[in-house]
Amino acid sequence: MKKLLWIGCLSYFLIGLAHVVLGSILPVALEHYGKDYSQGGTLIFAQFAGFLGGVSLSPWLNRRFGKRGGLITYQWQNKHAVDSAT
């Protein structure tokens, strides 16, 4: 259980770090891609909403599929979301 707690803390830290990095490079990225700040805000919100959805669905996935099955299901969904976005 201690290992799981540390993995959760590390994941939370990395997601927070990703928010900070994205926020700091956002002006340069928006200028490079020719986008405006409203589209940048949508990007930040999508990242937050994805995190919130993952955290909210995680207990249900773990109850339904078990801990290992929940992780495999999450990875499968994440892979298909990335594939459909490209």
Secondary structure, 3 states (H helix, E strand, C coil): CHHHHHHHHHHHHHHHHHHHHHHHHHHHHHHHHCCCHHHHHHHHHHHHHHHHHHHHHHHHHHHHHHHHHHHHHHHHHHHHHHHHHC
